[in-house]
Amino acid sequence: MGRIARLIKTKIEKFIVQTVEMYFGANVTAETFAPSGDDSPPLPDDRIVLVQTDGTNNFVAVGVLSVSQGAKPGEKILYSRDENGKVKAAIKLLNDGKIEMVSPADFSFSVEGDIKVSGKGDASIMLESGKMEVGNSTATLGAMVSDLLDALSDSAPVTYGSPGSHSFLPSFTAKISAIKAKWGQVFE
């Protein structure tokens, strides 16, 4: 038989253990059971679902009454809350295949291996500060400057026609166009 209780306090050691009030003055302690990989202690005053494990007064906590964050059928929203219960960050898995990450503060991630992003459409990053670093920016910019200097070393203008007019060779113009396109991809 299941019961709903009010969380009084949480103790976090090896497991998440909750002290809950089932009814006035009747407090019980229950270990938290959740999906594998889920580490999400509830907040005080959350409503906890308890299941009795045997004929005695032993219970386990198996869920928390959640306030909807706007998920539609087929969607999942994972969110964190501050000590007052206010939502602070969310990851939204939407039913159209999109994923949204929302945070009013910093966002960071770290990996020990490579990071690969691939897509069939456009990619854009919009930053109010205008500052962005991509990859090993020193190596990337160094290679781009090296390409430009190589092209400029072949850039002597030649005289064409009569009267003479100075112009660059078509091969130089092609190199500069290729460099311009590459720079446009990196900095656009």
C-alpha positions in Angstrom: 0.0 0.0 0.0 1.3 3.5 -0.9 1.2 6.6 1.2 2.0 10.2 0.6 4.0 12.1 3.2 5.7 15.5 3.7 9.4 15.6 3.6 10.9 17.0 6.8 14.6 16.4 6.1 17.0 14.6 3.9 20.2 12.8 5.0 22.7 12.1 2.3 25.4 9.6 2.9 25.9 6.5 0.7 22.1 6.6 0.0 19.5 9.4 0.1 17.5 8.8 3.3 14.4 10.9 4.0 12.6 11.6 7.2 8.9 12.2 6.3 5.7 13.0 8.2 2.9 10.7 7.2 0.4 12.4 9.4 0.6 14.7 12.4 3.5 13.5 14.6 4.0 10.2 12.8 7.5 10.4 11.3 9.2 7.6 9.4 12.6 7.3 7.8 12.8 5.9 4.2 15.6 5.2 1.8 15.0 6.7 -1.7 14.6 4.5 -4.7 14.8 6.2 -8.1 15.7 5.3 -11.7 19.3 4.2 -12.2 21.7 7.1 -12.4 19.2 9.6 -10.8 20.7 11.5 -7.9 18.1 14.1 -7.0 17.3 14.7 -3.3 13.9 16.3 -2.6 13.5 19.6 -0.8 11.7 20.2 2.5 7.9 20.2 2.2 8.0 18.2 -1.0 5.3 15.5 -1.1 6.9 12.0 -1.1 5.3 8.7 -2.3 6.0 5.9 0.2 5.6 2.2 -0.4 5.4 -0.2 2.5 8.0 -3.0 2.1 6.6 -5.6 4.5 3.9 -6.0 7.1 5.8 -3.8 9.6 6.3 -0.1 9.5 9.2 -0.2 6.9 8.8 2.1 3.9 10.8 3.2 0.9 10.4 6.5 -0.9 9.7 5.9 -4.6 8.8 9.3 -5.9 8.1 13.0 -5.4 5.0 14.9 -6.4 6.2 17.2 -9.2 5.0 20.5 -10.3 4.6 20.5 -14.1 7.2 22.5 -16.0 5.1 22.5 -19.2 6.0 19.1 -20.7 3.6 17.9 -23.3 2.9 14.3 -24.0 6.0 12.5 -25.1 8.4 15.1 -23.6 10.7 15.1 -20.6 11.9 18.0 -18.6 14.7 17.6 -16.1 15.1 20.6 -13.8 17.0 21.7 -10.7 15.6 23.9 -7.9 17.1 26.2 -5.3 16.4 25.7 -1.5 13.2 27.7 -1.9 11.9 25.4 -4.7 12.4 27.9 -7.5 13.5 26.3 -10.8 17.1 27.3 -11.7 18.0 25.2 -14.7 16.3 22.8 -17.1 17.0 20.3 -19.9 14.0 19.9 -22.2 13.7 16.8 -24.4 10.9 18.0 -26.7 8.5 15.8 -28.7 9.6 17.3 -32.0 13.2 16.0 -31.5 14.6 19.3 -30.2 16.7 19.6 -27.0 16.8 22.8 -25.1 19.0 23.7 -22.2 18.0 26.7 -20.1 20.0 28.3 -17.4 20.0 31.8 -15.9 23.7 31.3 -14.9 26.8 29.9 -16.5 26.8 26.8 -18.6 29.8 24.5 -18.9 30.7 21.0 -19.7 33.9 19.0 -19.7 35.0 15.8 -21.4 38.2 13.9 -21.3 37.9 12.9 -25.0 37.1 14.6 -28.2 34.0 16.7 -28.8 32.3 16.2 -32.1 29.2 18.1 -33.3 27.6 17.3 -36.6 24.5 18.5 -38.3 22.9 19.0 -41.7 21.7 22.5 -41.1 23.3 25.8 -40.1 25.0 26.4 -36.8 25.0 29.7 -34.9 26.3 30.9 -31.6 25.1 34.3 -30.4 27.0 36.0 -27.6 26.2 39.4 -26.2 29.9 39.9 -25.3 31.1 39.1 -28.8 33.9 36.9 -27.5 34.2 33.4 -28.6 37.1 30.8 -28.8 36.9 27.8 -31.0 39.2 24.8 -30.6 42.8 25.5 -30.4 42.4 29.1 -31.4 46.1 29.8 -31.6 46.7 26.9 -34.0 43.6 27.8 -36.1 44.5 31.5 -36.4 48.2 30.6 -37.0 47.3 28.3 -39.9 45.0 31.0 -41.4 47.6 33.7 -41.1 50.2 31.4 -42.7 47.9 30.7 -45.6 47.4 34.5 -46.1 51.2 35.2 -45.9 51.9 32.4 -48.4 49.3 33.9 -50.8 50.7 37.4 -50.3 54.3 36.3 -51.1 53.0 35.4 -54.6 51.2 38.7 -54.9 53.4 40.8 -57.2 51.1 42.8 -59.5 51.8 42.6 -63.2 51.3 45.0 -66.0 48.7 44.2 -68.6 47.6 45.8 -71.8 48.3 49.1 -73.5 48.3 51.5 -71.9 49.6 49.4 -69.0 47.4 48.7 -66.0 48.5 47.0 -62.9 46.6 43.9 -61.8 47.1 40.6 -59.9 47.4 37.2 -61.5 44.2 35.2 -61.6 45.9 32.5 -59.4 46.5 35.0 -56.7 42.9 36.3 -56.8 41.7 32.6 -56.5 43.9 32.0 -53.5 42.7 35.2 -51.7 39.1 34.2 -52.5 39.6 30.8 -50.9 41.2 32.3 -47.8 38.3 34.8 -47.6 35.8 32.0 -47.7 37.7 30.0 -45.0 37.9 33.1 -42.7 34.2 33.7 -43.3 33.4 30.2 -42.2 35.4 30.6 -39.0 34.4 34.2 -38.0 30.9 34.6 -39.5 
